[in-house]
Amino acid sequence: MTASTPPLPRVEERDLERLLDGAIGAYGLGVEPAWHREAMANLRSVADAAHFVMAADLGDEAEPAPVFRP
């Protein structure tokens, strides 16, 4: 991210809920309510970790995947 790029917003609960419900429907999974709550908690943790990583300013000189050449 550069100085001109606005910070990323945190993912909303309703968006995570829609993502989880869509995946459950797409795979035809039977999910008990307790599992749904646990899956939402896990999805929230992953989304928060992704938000943290994407918020880091690497600058223009950072290489995402440098190649080793002997």
mmJSON file of the N, C-alpha and C atoms, coordinates in Angstrom:
{"data_MODEL":{"atom_site":{
"group_PDB":["ATOM","ATOM","ATOM","ATOM","ATOM","ATOM","ATOM","ATOM","ATOM","ATOM","ATOM","ATOM","ATOM","ATOM","ATOM","ATOM","ATOM","ATOM","ATOM","ATOM","ATOM","ATOM","ATOM","ATOM","ATOM","ATOM","ATOM","ATOM","ATOM","ATOM","ATOM","ATOM","ATOM","ATOM","ATOM","ATOM","ATOM","ATOM","ATOM","ATOM","ATOM","ATOM","ATOM","ATOM","ATOM","ATOM","ATOM","ATOM","ATOM","ATOM","ATOM","ATOM","ATOM","ATOM","ATOM","ATOM","ATOM","ATOM","ATOM","ATOM","ATOM","ATOM","ATOM","ATOM","ATOM","ATOM","ATOM","ATOM","ATOM","ATOM","ATOM","ATOM","ATOM","ATOM","ATOM","ATOM","ATOM","ATOM","ATOM","ATOM","ATOM","ATOM","ATOM","ATOM","ATOM","ATOM","ATOM","ATOM","ATOM","ATOM","ATOM","ATOM","ATOM","ATOM","ATOM","ATOM","ATOM","ATOM","ATOM","ATOM","ATOM","ATOM","ATOM","ATOM","ATOM","ATOM","ATOM","ATOM","ATOM","ATOM","ATOM","ATOM","ATOM","ATOM","ATOM","ATOM","ATOM","ATOM","ATOM","ATOM","ATOM","ATOM","ATOM","ATOM","ATOM","ATOM","ATOM","ATOM","ATOM","ATOM","ATOM","ATOM","ATOM","ATOM","ATOM","ATOM","ATOM","ATOM","ATOM","ATOM","ATOM","ATOM","ATOM","ATOM","ATOM","ATOM","ATOM","ATOM","ATOM","ATOM","ATOM","ATOM","ATOM","ATOM","ATOM","ATOM","ATOM","ATOM","ATOM","ATOM","ATOM","ATOM","ATOM","ATOM","ATOM","ATOM","ATOM","ATOM","ATOM","ATOM","ATOM","ATOM","ATOM","ATOM","ATOM","ATOM","ATOM","ATOM","ATOM","ATOM","ATOM","ATOM","ATOM","ATOM","ATOM","ATOM","ATOM","ATOM","ATOM","ATOM","ATOM","ATOM","ATOM","ATOM","ATOM","ATOM","ATOM","ATOM","ATOM","ATOM","ATOM","ATOM","ATOM","ATOM","ATOM","ATOM","ATOM","ATOM","ATOM","ATOM"],
"id":[1,2,3,4,5,6,7,8,9,10,11,12,13,14,15,16,17,18,19,20,21,22,23,24,25,26,27,28,29,30,31,32,33,34,35,36,37,38,39,40,41,42,43,44,45,46,47,48,49,50,51,52,53,54,55,56,57,58,59,60,61,62,63,64,65,66,67,68,69,70,71,72,73,74,75,76,77,78,79,80,81,82,83,84,85,86,87,88,89,90,91,92,93,94,95,96,97,98,99,100,101,102,103,104,105,106,107,108,109,110,111,112,113,114,115,116,117,118,119,120,121,122,123,124,125,126,127,128,129,130,131,132,133,134,135,136,137,138,139,140,141,142,143,144,145,146,147,148,149,150,151,152,153,154,155,156,157,158,159,160,161,162,163,164,165,166,167,168,169,170,171,172,173,174,175,176,177,178,179,180,181,182,183,184,185,186,187,188,189,190,191,192,193,194,195,196,197,198,199,200,201,202,203,204,205,206,207,208,209,210],
"type_symbol":["N","C","C","N","C","C","N","C","C","N","C","C","N","C","C","N","C","C","N","C","C","N","C","C","N","C","C","N","C","C","N","C","C","N","C","C","N","C","C","N","C","C","N","C","C","N","C","C","N","C","C","N","C","C","N","C","C","N","C","C","N","C","C","N","C","C","N","C","C","N","C","C","N","C","C","N","C","C","N","C","C","N","C","C","N","C","C","N","C","C","N","C","C","N","C","C","N","C","C","N","C","C","N","C","C","N","C","C","N","C","C","N","C","C","N","C","C","N","C","C","N","C","C","N","C","C","N","C","C","N","C","C","N","C","C","N","C","C","N","C","C","N","C","C","N","C","C","N","C","C","N","C","C","N","C","C","N","C","C","N","C","C","N","C","C","N","C","C","N","C","C","N","C","C","N","C","C","N","C","C","N","C","C","N","C","C","N","C","C","N","C","C","N","C","C","N","C","C","N","C","C","N","C","C","N","C","C","N","C","C"],
"label_atom_id":["N","CA","C","N","CA","C","N","CA","C","N","CA","C","N","CA","C","N","CA","C","N","CA","C","N","CA","C","N","CA","C","N","CA","C","N","CA","C","N","CA","C","N","CA","C","N","CA","C","N","CA","C","N","CA","C","N","CA","C","N","CA","C","N","CA","C","N","CA","C","N","CA","C","N","CA","C","N","CA","C","N","CA","C","N","CA","C","N","CA","C","N","CA","C","N","CA","C","N","CA","C","N","CA","C","N","CA","C","N","CA","C","N","CA","C","N","CA","C","N","CA","C","N","CA","C","N","CA","C","N","CA","C","N","CA","C","N","CA","C","N","CA","C","N","CA","C","N","CA","C","N","CA","C","N","CA","C","N","CA","C","N","CA","C","N","CA","C","N","CA","C","N","CA","C","N","CA","C","N","CA","C","N","CA","C","N","CA","C","N","CA","C","N","CA","C","N","CA","C","N","CA","C","N","CA","C","N","CA","C","N","CA","C","N","CA","C","N","CA","C","N","CA","C","N","CA","C","N","CA","C","N","CA","C","N","CA","C","N","CA","C","N","CA","C"],
"label_alt_id":[null,null,null,null,null,null,null,null,null,null,null,null,null,null,null,null,null,null,null,null,null,null,null,null,null,null,null,null,null,null,null,null,null,null,null,null,null,null,null,null,null,null,null,null,null,null,null,null,null,null,null,null,null,null,null,null,null,null,null,null,null,null,null,null,null,null,null,null,null,null,null,null,null,null,null,null,null,null,null,null,null,null,null,null,null,null,null,null,null,null,null,null,null,null,null,null,null,null,null,null,null,null,null,null,null,null,null,null,null,null,null,null,null,null,null,null,null,null,null,null,null,null,null,null,null,null,null,null,null,null,null,null,null,null,null,null,null,null,null,null,null,null,null,null,null,null,null,null,null,null,null,null,null,null,null,null,null,null,null,null,null,null,null,null,null,null,null,null,null,null,null,null,null,null,null,null,null,null,null,null,null,null,null,null,null,null,null,null,null,null,null,null,null,null,null,null,null,null,null,null,null,null,null,null,null,null,null,null,null,null],
"label_comp_id":["MET","MET","MET","THR","THR","THR","ALA","ALA","ALA","SER","SER","SER","THR","THR","THR","PRO","PRO","PRO","PRO","PRO","PRO","LEU","LEU","LEU","PRO","PRO","PRO","ARG","ARG","ARG","VAL","VAL","VAL","GLU","GLU","GLU","GLU","GLU","GLU","ARG","ARG","ARG","ASP","ASP","ASP","LEU","LEU","LEU","GLU","GLU","GLU","ARG","ARG","ARG","LEU","LEU","LEU","LEU","LEU","LEU","ASP","ASP","ASP","GLY","GLY","GLY","ALA","ALA","ALA","ILE","ILE","ILE","GLY","GLY","GLY","ALA","ALA","ALA","TYR","TYR","TYR","GLY","GLY","GLY","LEU","LEU","LEU","GLY","GLY","GLY","VAL","VAL","VAL","GLU","GLU","GLU","PRO","PRO","PRO","ALA","ALA","ALA","TRP","TRP","TRP","HIS","HIS","HIS","ARG","ARG","ARG","GLU","GLU","GLU","ALA","ALA","ALA","MET","MET","MET","ALA","ALA","ALA","ASN","ASN","ASN","LEU","LEU","LEU","ARG","ARG","ARG","SER","SER","SER","VAL","VAL","VAL","ALA","ALA","ALA","ASP","ASP","ASP","ALA","ALA","ALA","ALA","ALA","ALA","HIS","HIS","HIS","PHE","PHE","PHE","VAL","VAL","VAL","MET","MET","MET","ALA","ALA","ALA","ALA","ALA","ALA","ASP","ASP","ASP","LEU","LEU","LEU","GLY","GLY","GLY","ASP","ASP","ASP","GLU","GLU","GLU","ALA","ALA","ALA","GLU","GLU","GLU","PRO","PRO","PRO","ALA","ALA","ALA","PRO","PRO","PRO","VAL","VAL","VAL","PHE","PHE","PHE","ARG","ARG","ARG","PRO","PRO","PRO"],
"label_asym_id":["A","A","A","A","A","A","A","A","A","A","A","A","A","A","A","A","A","A","A","A","A","A","A","A","A","A","A","A","A","A","A","A","A","A","A","A","A","A","A","A","A","A","A","A","A","A","A","A","A","A","A","A","A","A","A","A","A","A","A","A","A","A","A","A","A","A","A","A","A","A","A","A","A","A","A","A","A","A","A","A","A","A","A","A","A","A","A","A","A","A","A","A","A","A","A","A","A","A","A","A","A","A","A","A","A","A","A","A","A","A","A","A","A","A","A","A","A","A","A","A","A","A","A","A","A","A","A","A","A","A","A","A","A","A","A","A","A","A","A","A","A","A","A","A","A","A","A","A","A","A","A","A","A","A","A","A","A","A","A","A","A","A","A","A","A","A","A","A","A","A","A","A","A","A","A","A","A","A","A","A","A","A","A","A","A","A","A","A","A","A","A","A","A","A","A","A","A","A","A","A","A","A","A","A","A","A","A","A","A","A"],
"label_entity_id":["1","1","1","1","1","1","1","1","1","1","1","1","1","1","1","1","1","1","1","1","1","1","1","1","1","1","1","1","1","1","1","1","1","1","1","1","1","1","1","1","1","1","1","1","1","1","1","1","1","1","1","1","1","1","1","1","1","1","1","1","1","1","1","1","1","1","1","1","1","1","1","1","1","1","1","1","1","1","1","1","1","1","1","1","1","1","1","1","1","1","1","1","1","1","1","1","1","1","1","1","1","1","1","1","1","1","1","1","1","1","1","1","1","1","1","1","1","1","1","1","1","1","1","1","1","1","1","1","1","1","1","1","1","1","1","1","1","1","1","1","1","1","1","1","1","1","1","1","1","1","1","1","1","1","1","1","1","1","1","1","1","1","1","1","1","1","1","1","1","1","1","1","1","1","1","1","1","1","1","1","1","1","1","1","1","1","1","1","1","1","1","1","1","1","1","1","1","1","1","1","1","1","1","1","1","1","1","1","1","1"],
"label_seq_id":[1,1,1,2,2,2,3,3,3,4,4,4,5,5,5,6,6,6,7,7,7,8,8,8,9,9,9,10,10,10,11,11,11,12,12,12,13,13,13,14,14,14,15,15,15,16,16,16,17,17,17,18,18,18,19,19,19,20,20,20,21,21,21,22,22,22,23,23,23,24,24,24,25,25,25,26,26,26,27,27,27,28,28,28,29,29,29,30,30,30,31,31,31,32,32,32,33,33,33,34,34,34,35,35,35,36,36,36,37,37,37,38,38,38,39,39,39,40,40,40,41,41,41,42,42,42,43,43,43,44,44,44,45,45,45,46,46,46,47,47,47,48,48,48,49,49,49,50,50,50,51,51,51,52,52,52,53,53,53,54,54,54,55,55,55,56,56,56,57,57,57,58,58,58,59,59,59,60,60,60,61,61,61,62,62,62,63,63,63,64,64,64,65,65,65,66,66,66,67,67,67,68,68,68,69,69,69,70,70,70],
"pdbx_PDB_ins_code":[null,null,null,null,null,null,null,null,null,null,null,null,null,null,null,null,null,null,null,null,null,null,null,null,null,null,null,null,null,null,null,null,null,null,null,null,null,null,null,null,null,null,null,null,null,null,null,null,null,null,null,null,null,null,null,null,null,null,null,null,null,null,null,null,null,null,null,null,null,null,null,null,null,null,null,null,null,null,null,null,null,null,null,null,null,null,null,null,null,null,null,null,null,null,null,null,null,null,null,null,null,null,null,null,null,null,null,null,null,null,null,null,null,null,null,null,null,null,null,null,null,null,null,null,null,null,null,null,null,null,null,null,null,null,null,null,null,null,null,null,null,null,null,null,null,null,null,null,null,null,null,null,null,null,null,null,null,null,null,null,null,null,null,null,null,null,null,null,null,null,null,null,null,null,null,null,null,null,null,null,null,null,null,null,null,null,null,null,null,null,null,null,null,null,null,null,null,null,null,null,null,null,null,null,null,null,null,null,null,null],
"Cartn_x":[0.832,0.0,0.875,0.483,1.21,0.441,1.034,0.389,-0.938,-1.075,-2.308,-3.408,-3.063,-4.051,-4.76,-6.09,-6.801,-6.699,-6.787,-6.713,-7.909,-7.683,-8.751,-9.745,-11.03,-12.013,-12.026,-12.397,-12.534,-13.742,-13.646,-14.745,-15.909,-17.1,-18.295,-18.79,-19.433,-19.966,-20.962,-21.807,-22.824,-22.181,-21.052,-20.351,-19.721,-19.159,-18.606,-19.711,-20.851,-21.997,-22.464,-22.539,-22.946,-21.924,-20.646,-19.591,-19.696,-19.858,-19.959,-21.212,-22.342,-23.586,-23.519,-22.875,-22.715,-21.845,-20.757,-19.878,-20.582,-21.337,-22.09,-23.093,-23.796,-24.766,-24.118,-22.991,-22.316,-21.803,-21.334,-20.816,-21.873,-23.068,-24.151,-23.863,-23.236,-22.866,-24.017,-24.13,-25.065,-24.308,-24.653,-23.898,-24.804,-24.39,-25.126,-24.875,-25.81,-25.644,-24.333,-23.911,-22.653,-21.465,-21.51,-20.431,-20.419,-21.593,-21.701,-21.042,-21.298,-20.682,-19.162,-18.677,-17.23,-16.608,-17.289,-16.789,-16.748,-17.756,-17.764,-16.606,-16.322,-15.202,-13.88,-13.726,-12.517,-12.396,-13.496,-13.495,-13.163,-13.667,-13.355,-11.866,-11.272,-9.836,-9.006,-9.384,-8.666,-8.815,-10.022,-10.259,-9.473,-9.411,-8.646,-7.151,-6.649,-5.235,-4.916,-5.799,-5.599,-5.622,-6.521,-6.6,-5.299,-4.753,-3.499,-2.349,-2.259,-1.177,-1.32,-2.536,-2.75,-2.549,-2.652,-2.489,-1.021,-0.101,1.321,1.805,2.513,3.058,4.434,4.541,5.805,6.661,6.076,6.819,6.93,7.452,7.552,8.733,9.736,10.93,10.827,9.785,9.635,9.299,9.951,9.691,8.819,7.667,6.79,7.357,8.112,8.684,10.013,11.092,12.376,12.832,13.618,14.123,15.604,16.012,17.423,18.143,19.204,20.048,21.487,22.086,23.466,24.478],
"Cartn_y":[-1.179,0.0,1.241,2.204,3.459,4.479,5.655,6.692,7.132,7.015,7.452,6.39,5.181,4.105,4.14,4.207,4.227,2.867,2.847,1.567,0.68,-0.608,-1.562,-1.611,-1.659,-1.787,-3.216,-3.362,-4.686,-5.377,-6.68,-7.437,-7.485,-7.19,-7.165,-8.579,-8.744,-10.052,-10.593,-9.721,-10.186,-10.724,-10.143,-10.642,-12.011,-12.179,-13.482,-14.531,-14.129,-15.037,-15.486,-14.545,-14.885,-15.805,-15.545,-16.39,-17.813,-17.937,-19.257,-19.989,-19.306,-19.94,-20.355,-19.546,-19.893,-21.124,-21.214,-22.38,-23.638,-23.504,-24.65,-25.137,-24.204,-24.572,-25.152,-24.577,-25.043,-26.472,-26.803,-28.151,-29.102,-28.592,-29.434,-30.05,-29.275,-29.787,-29.653,-30.618,-30.516,-29.982,-28.802,-28.152,-27.915,-28.439,-28.206,-26.776,-26.197,-24.812,-24.565,-25.502,-25.324,-25.273,-26.071,-26.061,-24.745,-24.229,-22.968,-21.84,-21.795,-20.757,-20.896,-22.134,-22.367,-21.999,-22.342,-22.0,-20.488,-19.785,-18.319,-17.724,-18.277,-17.789,-18.005,-19.152,-19.442,-18.516,-18.319,-17.435,-16.002,-15.557,-14.217,-14.102,-15.139,-15.118,-15.016,-15.778,-15.739,-14.368,-13.812,-12.494,-11.414,-11.496,-10.512,-10.628,-11.86,-12.058,-11.52,-11.765,-11.247,-9.723,-9.141,-7.68,-7.12,-7.771,-7.343,-7.394,-8.483,-8.64,-7.632,-7.46,-6.546,-5.085,-4.771,-3.394,-2.981,-3.931,-3.619,-2.899,-1.804,-1.042,-1.599,-2.238,-2.825,-1.866,-0.79,0.144,-0.351,0.485,0.135,-0.776,-0.816,-1.596,-3.051,-3.43,-4.804,-5.746,-6.879,-7.908,-8.978,-9.305,-10.295,-11.715,-12.074,-13.418,-13.351,-13.02,-12.927,-14.296,-14.273,-15.499,-15.611,-16.781,-17.019,-17.416,-16.705,-17.042,-17.101,-18.302,-18.436,-17.767],
"Cartn_z":[0.0,0.0,0.0,-0.749,-0.752,0.066,0.221,1.022,0.41,-0.916,-1.566,-1.53,-1.137,-1.076,0.27,0.264,1.546,2.235,3.561,4.265,3.922,3.956,3.657,4.816,4.516,5.601,6.133,7.381,7.985,7.351,7.128,6.527,7.513,7.017,7.869,8.149,9.305,9.701,8.678,8.156,7.202,5.927,5.522,4.338,4.604,5.8,6.156,6.248,6.787,6.9,5.511,4.582,3.212,2.548,2.778,2.22,2.76,4.063,4.678,4.216,4.218,3.781,2.312,1.49,0.08,-0.109,0.66,0.56,1.052,2.14,2.663,1.621,0.991,-0.037,-1.277,-1.687,-2.899,-2.748,-1.555,-1.323,-0.774,-0.51,-0.014,1.343,2.22,3.536,4.527,5.405,6.518,7.718,8.176,9.242,10.44,11.58,12.818,13.29,14.055,14.515,15.27,16.089,16.827,15.867,14.822,13.839,13.075,12.799,12.062,12.857,14.149,14.992,15.003,15.105,15.107,13.759,12.683,11.349,11.159,11.677,11.593,12.384,13.553,14.364,13.626,12.99,12.228,11.023,10.319,9.158,9.567,10.707,11.22,11.518,12.112,12.41,11.135,10.128,8.849,8.193,8.211,7.61,8.342,9.667,10.436,10.159,10.034,9.716,8.321,7.365,6.009,6.002,6.778,6.876,7.442,8.456,9.075,8.069,7.311,6.335,5.196,4.686,3.564,3.96,5.247,5.702,5.798,5.739,5.857,4.602,4.802,3.685,3.34,2.185,1.766,0.95,0.494,-0.328,-1.761,-2.622,-4.038,-4.351,-3.489,-3.793,-3.336,-2.637,-2.151,-3.303,-3.311,-4.312,-3.67,-4.244,-3.626,-3.636,-4.663,-4.742,-5.483,-4.786,-5.464,-5.976,-7.03,-7.647,-7.329,-6.826,-6.533,-7.806,-8.107,-9.258,-8.765,-8.781,-8.275,-9.18],
"occupancy":[1.0,1.0,1.0,1.0,1.0,1.0,1.0,1.0,1.0,1.0,1.0,1.0,1.0,1.0,1.0,1.0,1.0,1.0,1.0,1.0,1.0,1.0,1.0,1.0,1.0,1.0,1.0,1.0,1.0,1.0,1.0,1.0,1.0,1.0,1.0,1.0,1.0,1.0,1.0,1.0,1.0,1.0,1.0,1.0,1.0,1.0,1.0,1.0,1.0,1.0,1.0,1.0,1.0,1.0,1.0,1.0,1.0,1.0,1.0,1.0,1.0,1.0,1.0,1.0,1.0,1.0,1.0,1.0,1.0,1.0,1.0,1.0,1.0,1.0,1.0,1.0,1.0,1.0,1.0,1.0,1.0,1.0,1.0,1.0,1.0,1.0,1.0,1.0,1.0,1.0,1.0,1.0,1.0,1.0,1.0,1.0,1.0,1.0,1.0,1.0,1.0,1.0,1.0,1.0,1.0,1.0,1.0,1.0,1.0,1.0,1.0,1.0,1.0,1.0,1.0,1.0,1.0,1.0,1.0,1.0,1.0,1.0,1.0,1.0,1.0,1.0,1.0,1.0,1.0,1.0,1.0,1.0,1.0,1.0,1.0,1.0,1.0,1.0,1.0,1.0,1.0,1.0,1.0,1.0,1.0,1.0,1.0,1.0,1.0,1.0,1.0,1.0,1.0,1.0,1.0,1.0,1.0,1.0,1.0,1.0,1.0,1.0,1.0,1.0,1.0,1.0,1.0,1.0,1.0,1.0,1.0,1.0,1.0,1.0,1.0,1.0,1.0,1.0,1.0,1.0,1.0,1.0,1.0,1.0,1.0,1.0,1.0,1.0,1.0,1.0,1.0,1.0,1.0,1.0,1.0,1.0,1.0,1.0,1.0,1.0,1.0,1.0,1.0,1.0,1.0,1.0,1.0,1.0,1.0,1.0],
"B_iso_or_equiv":[0.0,0.0,0.0,0.0,0.0,0.0,0.0,0.0,0.0,0.0,0.0,0.0,0.0,0.0,0.0,0.0,0.0,0.0,0.0,0.0,0.0,0.0,0.0,0.0,0.0,0.0,0.0,0.0,0.0,0.0,0.0,0.0,0.0,0.0,0.0,0.0,0.0,0.0,0.0,0.0,0.0,0.0,0.0,0.0,0.0,0.0,0.0,0.0,0.0,0.0,0.0,0.0,0.0,0.0,0.0,0.0,0.0,0.0,0.0,0.0,0.0,0.0,0.0,0.0,0.0,0.0,0.0,0.0,0.0,0.0,0.0,0.0,0.0,0.0,0.0,0.0,0.0,0.0,0.0,0.0,0.0,0.0,0.0,0.0,0.0,0.0,0.0,0.0,0.0,0.0,0.0,0.0,0.0,0.0,0.0,0.0,0.0,0.0,0.0,0.0,0.0,0.0,0.0,0.0,0.0,0.0,0.0,0.0,0.0,0.0,0.0,0.0,0.0,0.0,0.0,0.0,0.0,0.0,0.0,0.0,0.0,0.0,0.0,0.0,0.0,0.0,0.0,0.0,0.0,0.0,0.0,0.0,0.0,0.0,0.0,0.0,0.0,0.0,0.0,0.0,0.0,0.0,0.0,0.0,0.0,0.0,0.0,0.0,0.0,0.0,0.0,0.0,0.0,0.0,0.0,0.0,0.0,0.0,0.0,0.0,0.0,0.0,0.0,0.0,0.0,0.0,0.0,0.0,0.0,0.0,0.0,0.0,0.0,0.0,0.0,0.0,0.0,0.0,0.0,0.0,0.0,0.0,0.0,0.0,0.0,0.0,0.0,0.0,0.0,0.0,0.0,0.0,0.0,0.0,0.0,0.0,0.0,0.0,0.0,0.0,0.0,0.0,0.0,0.0,0.0,0.0,0.0,0.0,0.0,0.0],
"pdbx_formal_charge":[null,null,null,null,null,null,null,null,null,null,null,null,null,null,null,null,null,null,null,null,null,null,null,null,null,null,null,null,null,null,null,null,null,null,null,null,null,null,null,null,null,null,null,null,null,null,null,null,null,null,null,null,null,null,null,null,null,null,null,null,null,null,null,null,null,null,null,null,null,null,null,null,null,null,null,null,null,null,null,null,null,null,null,null,null,null,null,null,null,null,null,null,null,null,null,null,null,null,null,null,null,null,null,null,null,null,null,null,null,null,null,null,null,null,null,null,null,null,null,null,null,null,null,null,null,null,null,null,null,null,null,null,null,null,null,null,null,null,null,null,null,null,null,null,null,null,null,null,null,null,null,null,null,null,null,null,null,null,null,null,null,null,null,null,null,null,null,null,null,null,null,null,null,null,null,null,null,null,null,null,null,null,null,null,null,null,null,null,null,null,null,null,null,null,null,null,null,null,null,null,null,null,null,null,null,null,null,null,null,null],
"auth_seq_id":[1,1,1,2,2,2,3,3,3,4,4,4,5,5,5,6,6,6,7,7,7,8,8,8,9,9,9,10,10,10,11,11,11,12,12,12,13,13,13,14,14,14,15,15,15,16,16,16,17,17,17,18,18,18,19,19,19,20,20,20,21,21,21,22,22,22,23,23,23,24,24,24,25,25,25,26,26,26,27,27,27,28,28,28,29,29,29,30,30,30,31,31,31,32,32,32,33,33,33,34,34,34,35,35,35,36,36,36,37,37,37,38,38,38,39,39,39,40,40,40,41,41,41,42,42,42,43,43,43,44,44,44,45,45,45,46,46,46,47,47,47,48,48,48,49,49,49,50,50,50,51,51,51,52,52,52,53,53,53,54,54,54,55,55,55,56,56,56,57,57,57,58,58,58,59,59,59,60,60,60,61,61,61,62,62,62,63,63,63,64,64,64,65,65,65,66,66,66,67,67,67,68,68,68,69,69,69,70,70,70],
"auth_comp_id":["MET","MET","MET","THR","THR","THR","ALA","ALA","ALA","SER","SER","SER","THR","THR","THR","PRO","PRO","PRO","PRO","PRO","PRO","LEU","LEU","LEU","PRO","PRO","PRO","ARG","ARG","ARG","VAL","VAL","VAL","GLU","GLU","GLU","GLU","GLU","GLU","ARG","ARG","ARG","ASP","ASP","ASP","LEU","LEU","LEU","GLU","GLU","GLU","ARG","ARG","ARG","LEU","LEU","LEU","LEU","LEU","LEU","ASP","ASP","ASP","GLY","GLY","GLY","ALA","ALA","ALA","ILE","ILE","ILE","GLY","GLY","GLY","ALA","ALA","ALA","TYR","TYR","TYR","GLY","GLY","GLY","LEU","LEU","LEU","GLY","GLY","GLY","VAL","VAL","VAL","GLU","GLU","GLU","PRO","PRO","PRO","ALA","ALA","ALA","TRP","TRP","TRP","HIS","HIS","HIS","ARG","ARG","ARG","GLU","GLU","GLU","ALA","ALA","ALA","MET","MET","MET","ALA","ALA","ALA","ASN","ASN","ASN","LEU","LEU","LEU","ARG","ARG","ARG","SER","SER","SER","VAL","VAL","VAL","ALA","ALA","ALA","ASP","ASP","ASP","ALA","ALA","ALA","ALA","ALA","ALA","HIS","HIS","HIS","PHE","PHE","PHE","VAL","VAL","VAL","MET","MET","MET","ALA","ALA","ALA","ALA","ALA","ALA","ASP","ASP","ASP","LEU","LEU","LEU","GLY","GLY","GLY","ASP","ASP","ASP","GLU","GLU","GLU","ALA","ALA","ALA","GLU","GLU","GLU","PRO","PRO","PRO","ALA","ALA","ALA","PRO","PRO","PRO","VAL","VAL","VAL","PHE","PHE","PHE","ARG","ARG","ARG","PRO","PRO","PRO"],
"auth_asym_id":["A","A","A","A","A","A","A","A","A","A","A","A","A","A","A","A","A","A","A","A","A","A","A","A","A","A","A","A","A","A","A","A","A","A","A","A","A","A","A","A","A","A","A","A","A","A","A","A","A","A","A","A","A","A","A","A","A","A","A","A","A","A","A","A","A","A","A","A","A","A","A","A","A","A","A","A","A","A","A","A","A","A","A","A","A","A","A","A","A","A","A","A","A","A","A","A","A","A","A","A","A","A","A","A","A","A","A","A","A","A","A","A","A","A","A","A","A","A","A","A","A","A","A","A","A","A","A","A","A","A","A","A","A","A","A","A","A","A","A","A","A","A","A","A","A","A","A","A","A","A","A","A","A","A","A","A","A","A","A","A","A","A","A","A","A","A","A","A","A","A","A","A","A","A","A","A","A","A","A","A","A","A","A","A","A","A","A","A","A","A","A","A","A","A","A","A","A","A","A","A","A","A","A","A","A","A","A","A","A","A"],
"auth_atom_id":["N","CA","C","N","CA","C","N","CA","C","N","CA","C","N","CA","C","N","CA","C","N","CA","C","N","CA","C","N","CA","C","N","CA","C","N","CA","C","N","CA","C","N","CA","C","N","CA","C","N","CA","C","N","CA","C","N","CA","C","N","CA","C","N","CA","C","N","CA","C","N","CA","C","N","CA","C","N","CA","C","N","CA","C","N","CA","C","N","CA","C","N","CA","C","N","CA","C","N","CA","C","N","CA","C","N","CA","C","N","CA","C","N","CA","C","N","CA","C","N","CA","C","N","CA","C","N","CA","C","N","CA","C","N","CA","C","N","CA","C","N","CA","C","N","CA","C","N","CA","C","N","CA","C","N","CA","C","N","CA","C","N","CA","C","N","CA","C","N","CA","C","N","CA","C","N","CA","C","N","CA","C","N","CA","C","N","CA","C","N","CA","C","N","CA","C","N","CA","C","N","CA","C","N","CA","C","N","CA","C","N","CA","C","N","CA","C","N","CA","C","N","CA","C","N","CA","C","N","CA","C","N","CA","C","N","CA","C","N","CA","C","N","CA","C"],
"pdbx_PDB_model_num":[1,1,1,1,1,1,1,1,1,1,1,1,1,1,1,1,1,1,1,1,1,1,1,1,1,1,1,1,1,1,1,1,1,1,1,1,1,1,1,1,1,1,1,1,1,1,1,1,1,1,1,1,1,1,1,1,1,1,1,1,1,1,1,1,1,1,1,1,1,1,1,1,1,1,1,1,1,1,1,1,1,1,1,1,1,1,1,1,1,1,1,1,1,1,1,1,1,1,1,1,1,1,1,1,1,1,1,1,1,1,1,1,1,1,1,1,1,1,1,1,1,1,1,1,1,1,1,1,1,1,1,1,1,1,1,1,1,1,1,1,1,1,1,1,1,1,1,1,1,1,1,1,1,1,1,1,1,1,1,1,1,1,1,1,1,1,1,1,1,1,1,1,1,1,1,1,1,1,1,1,1,1,1,1,1,1,1,1,1,1,1,1,1,1,1,1,1,1,1,1,1,1,1,1,1,1,1,1,1,1]
}}}
